[in-house]
Amino acid sequence: MKVYLVHHTDALSKEQDPERHLSELGREQADRIGARLKAAGAAPVRILHSEKQWTTETAERIAAVLGVSDKTATAGYPCNTGDSIEPFINDIKNSAGDILMAGHFQYLLRTASRLLCGDEDIQIIEFKPGNGTTFCLEGEGDNWVVTFGWRPEHEPL
């Protein structure tokens, strides 16, 4: 099984847009992530995101490029920076296929750490320089590895 962890792409500031839609750069980043994932053969059965506008748009744009727009959903539990990762870990354990989470980097960091070493407080990967960084973890149970990681400045495939 694969778990794709995508730090949401660039959004407009609250001053520019109180709803915080993706900026032009953020839309380009999300489309590029979708294209890279498609080229890598990604086929998530679920694409989850938080209720925030910018994570929703990131997930929807990636899903559109992958041709799986019907697979996106707001996670059925809180998945913002300080929220418990346990519900997502349970989703992963019970999934019938690959999952992508477009979310907030602290939540994604803790998820990766929990899967990779069993302790969400030990940082294993880094979502820097920031928006649009993507990791793929592969495994099952307590056996996970990082398959790849991309940063926004990486060249397209």
N, C-alpha and C positions, 0 to 999 in steps of 0.2 A: 504494500500500500504506500501511496505517496501523499504527503501533506505539503501543500504550497502555502507559504506564509508571505503575504505581500503587504508591505507598509504602504498605506494609502498614498496616492500621488498628490501633487501640488494643488492646493486650494487657494481661492481668493481669501483675503483677510476679512475679518468681520466688518471693517470699515468699508471695504470695497463691496461686500455682499454679505448681509447679515445671515443668509442661509448657508454661506460658504460652499458654493458650487466649485467644481474644479476650474482652475485657470486653463488658459490655452496650453501652457506647458504641461499641466496635469493631465489633460485629455491626451496629449501626445505621448506622455509617459505611460499611461494606462494602455493605449493602443499598442505601444512598443512591447510592453510586458505581454499582452495577449499574443502578439506575433511571435515573440521569443518562445512562449510556452507552447504555442501551436507547432512551431518548428521542432520543439523538443518532444512532441508527441503527447503533451498533457491532455488528459481526458477526465477532469474532475466530475464526479457524479453530483456534487454539491459545491456551490460557491456561496460562502457565508460572508456577512459583513455586519458591522454595528449599525445603529440607527442613524448615525451621523451622515449628513448629505454627501460629504466628500468620500466616505468609505463606500457608500451605496453606488455613487457614480463610478468609482474606481472598479468595483466588482462588475457592474453592468457593462462597462466598456470592455473589460477583459473577456467577459462571457460572450459578448457580441462577436469579438474577433475569433474566439474559439468555436463559435457556432452553437453555443449552449445557453442562450439567453434564458431558457426556461428553467435553468438550474440555480439561479440566484435567489437568495432569501436573506432577510434579516435574521440573525441568529435568534433563537428562542430564549436567550438568556443575555444578561449584560456582558459585554465584552469590550469595555473601555479600559483605559490605562490601569486602574487599580482593582478591577473586578477579578473575581476568582476564575482561574482557568479550568477548574474541575469539570464544569459542564462541557467545555470544548474537548477536553481530554476524553470524556465519556463518549462524545459524538465520534471522535476518532476511533476509539476502541470498538464502537458498535456500527461503524460505517461499512456499507457493502461495496465501497470503492474509494477512490481518491477524493480528497477534500481540499478546497482552497479557502483560505480566510484572508480577506482584505480588511486590514484593521490598523490598530495603533501599536507603535513599535514596542512599548513596554509589555503589553499583553502578548505580543508575538515573541518577544525575547524570552519571557517566562515560559511560554508554551514550548519553545524550542529546547530550553534548558531542561524542562521536565522530561521531555521525550528522550533527549540525548544522554542525560546523566542521572535522571531521577530526582533532581533537586532544582526547583524553579528559581532558587536564589543564587545559583552559580551560573554566571553569564558565560555562555559558550560561543555565541555568535554576536555580531554587531550590525545593526541596521544604520550604517553611516555610509555616505554622508546624509542619508535620510530618505525622504519621500521617494517611493518607487522601488526601493531595494526589495529584492525577492529571494527567498530561499526555498529549496525543495528538500524535504526530509523523506527518507524512505525506510520502511521497516514495519515491525509489528511488535506488540507486547512491550518488552523492555529492551528491544534490539533495534535501535535507530541510528542512521548515519545521515550526514549532509551529503546530498547528491550533487547539488550545485547552488551557487549564489550569484546574483547579478546586481549590479548597482546601476543607477540611471545613466551614468556616463559611459557605461560599456557599449561598445559598438553593436549594432544589430547583427543578428546571425546572417 
